[in-house]
Every structure is written in structure tokens, then in C-alpha cells.
Amino acid sequence: MAAADGNWKITINTPMGAQEVNASITTNGDTFTGKTSGRMGESEVSGKVDGDTLTWSANITQPMPMTLEFTATVSGDSMSGNVKLGAFGNAPLSGVRA
């Protein structure tokens, strides 16, 4: 089992306040698939795996349409990283295994 596999509770500290997202991740070599759910809705995600680092993007419509670009590094039962919020800069993310 790869380090990132499993269920995660991720908090994104956005300028509009903290957003909590539940994610389930399944890695397969240098790619992964998963599902996320939270106040911004549910979505399927897929991305790349490079060692302990995951990268993916997600299109959201709430609170406004934009593409979020995620980078997260897994270390044991925690995750930390960054989300690029379109034109709105960056937001730190942190996660714990659920």
C-alpha cells in the first residue's frame, strides 16, 4: 500500500475561511484516483504521484468558478501542501488520515 492510500480529512485555509474536504485516495504507480466531498460539493479527482507528493487540479463552481491546483506531500498519517486558487493566490492545506 502506498503512503497516500486511504481516507483523509483535509483543511484548506482559504481567504474566505477554512474549507474542510474529505478525500479517499487510491494510488496506482505514478497516478492516483479518488473522490472528494465537502461544502464545495463532491467530485472525482485524479492526479500524479511523485514519491510522497500528490498533484491534482479541481474545477469548482462555488463560491465562484475557478480551477484549484493542489500539491500535497504525505508524511505518515499527515499531509501538508498548497492550493493555488486561480487568480486569488495560494492557500495552505493540511490533512490527517481519517
C-alpha positions, 0 to 999 in steps of 0.5 A: 500500500502506498503512503497516500492510500486511504481516507483523509480529512483535509483543511484548506485555509482559504481567504474566505475561511477554512474549507474542510474536504474529505478525500479517499485516495487510491494510488496506482504507480505514478497516478492516483484516483479518488473522490472528494466531498465537502461544502464545495460539493463532491467530485472525482479527482485524479492526479500524479504521484511523485514519491510522497507528493500528490498533484491534482487540479479541481474545477469548482463552481462555488463560491465562484468558478475557478480551477484549484491546483493542489500539491500535497506531500504525505508524511505518515498519517499527515499531509501538508501542501498548497492550493493555488486558487486561480487568480486569488493566490495560494492557500495552505492545506493540511490533512490527517488520515481519517 
